[in-house]
Amino acid sequence: MIFHEGDKGDGFYMVEKGKIKVFKLSFEGKEQILHIYGLGHTFGEVPVFEGKNFPASSMALEKSIIIFLPRTKFVNLITETPGLGMNLLADLSRRLREFTIQIENLSLKEVPARLAAYILTLSKEQKNKKQVTLPISKAQLSNLIGTTPETVSRVLKKMTALSFIEVQTKTILIKDLDGLLDLSDSGSLS
């Protein structure tokens, strides 16, 4: 664990190596992954600007190296270097846009559409239209898209049967990019 929801936020972090998840837990213990960050990404910035506690929890998904940036020193640094503040605002704005899409997907789209959208996002991030590598386990993927591991497996099998994809352990071969795009909009696997 790096920090728990409600912990005092006296700084934020940057991933130097590894993978970090930021998540919320319900009272029943159900986990909703909000973000997964890798090399070069910052996380936990909200308290730096808001002056409050961390609104979510974070933990390493694998052996990781993270850098802690203390709030007071960082505030002084962006006061002296306005360009740094603008870069951080751009990054936070991009994440806000991602959150908006995530909320739309979780509340308005069915699981097949959410899973197709995630595969397409990986395709863009990994700059590969032919195949993607899952950076997380299927259990973590199910938490990210708001479903169960069994449902993820079932939908992946159906997407394979319909020749949208082919699954090879953590690698997903994209066989029908246009079909995935349609599925991410319609959510229909019929």
N, C-alpha and C positions, 0 to 999 in steps of 0.2 A: 504494500500500500504506500502511496505517496502522500495523499491527504484524503480525509473523510469529509463528506458534506457537513457543513457547519463549523469546520476548523477555521481558526483565524487565518485570514489571507494576508500575510505580511510580505508577499512576493509571488513571483510566478516562475515557470519552468520552461526549459527548452530541451528537446530530445537531441542528444548527441549520438546515441546509438540505441537501437532496440525499438520496441513498440509499446505505446502507452494507451490504455483505454480510459475514457472519461465516461462515467455512468451515474445513474440514479437507481436507488433501490426503493421499492414500495414497502409498505408496512408488512406485507406478506412475504417479503424477500425476493420478489420478482425484479429482475434486473433489466433496465433499458439502457443500452449503450448509446451514448450521445455522439461520441467521436472516437476514432482510433487514429493516433498520431505516430509518425515515424520521424526519421532523421530531419532535423532542422525546424520542426514545428514547435511552436510555443503553446502552452496551455496553462490554465489557471489565472488568466489575466483579469478576470472580472473584478476580484477584490482590490486589485491595484488601483483601478479607477473609481470603483464604487465605495471603497473603504469599508467593506463588510466582509462576511465570511464566505468561504467557498460554497457555491450553490450546488455542487455535485462532488462526487468522489473520483479518485483516480488511482490506478495501479498499473504496474508493469505487466505486460503479457508475456515477456521473455526477459532474459538478462539484458539490462539496459543501463545506459549512462545518461543521467540528466543533469542539467545545469540549473542552479537556483539563482534567480535574479531578485535581490531584495527590493521591496517597494520604494523605500526612501531614495536609494541610489538610482533606481530607474527613473523615478519622477524627476530628479535633478538632471539626469542625462537627457531626457526628452525636452526639458526646459532649455538646455544648452544646445540641443541638436534637433530643431523642429522637423527635419526630414525623417528622422527616426520615428517620431510620433505619427507622421503621415503614413509611413510604411505600415506601422502597427494598425492604424485606423483602416487602411486598405485590407489588411489581413482579417481584421475583426468584421469588416463589412462583408467580405467573401464568406466568412463562416456564418454570418447571420443569414445570408442568402441560402447557404446549404441547410441551415436549420429550417428555414421556411419550406424548402423542398421536402425535407425529412418529415416535417409535420403534415404537409399535404399528402405525402405518400402513406404515412401511418394512419391518417384519419380518413382519407378519401379513396385510397386504392386498395385493391385486393392483393393477397400475398403474391400471386404470379407476377403482377405488375411491379410490385416492390422488388422482387427478386430480379426481374429483368432489368429494372432501373439500376440496381446495384451492380449487376454484371456490366452494364453499359458505362457506369461511372468508373469501374475498374479499368475498362477498356480505354477510356480517355486518360485516366491517371497513368496507366502503364504504357500508353501510346502504342497500342497493339489492337487491331481490329480482328485478328484471327484467333487470339487466345489470351486468357488472363490467368493469373495465379491468385488463388484466394490467400489473402494475408492473415486470415484468422480461421479458427475452427468453425465447423458447421454450427456448433452450439452457440458460439459468439455471433456468428452471422444471424442466427435466429433471433438472438437478443437485439441485434442491430436493426432488423427489419420488423420486429414486433410480432414474432410467431414462435412456434415450437420447432425443435430440431427434426421431429418426425414430419412436420408439414414441409420444411425445407427439402428434406429427402424426397418426399412424395412429388413436390412440384418440380424438382430437378429431374426426376425420372420421367415425368410427363413432358417436360421441355425437351428431354432427350428423345423420347418416343416420337415427338412431333418434328424432330430434326432441327430444332433451333440451336441446340448445343450438343456437345459430347463431354462427359465428365470423366476425367482421369485423375483420381485422388484429389489433389489441390489445384489441378490445372483444368480449366474449362475451355474447350475448343469452341469457338463461335462459328457455327455452320450457316446461320441465316441471320445476318445483322439486321436486315429490314424487318424480318419477323420478330426479332427481339424488340426493335423500336416500336412496332405496332403493339406488341404485348405490354410494353411498359406504359403505353397510353390506355389500351383497352382493358387489360387484365384478364382477357378471355382466353382460355386454353382449349376452346372447343374446335 
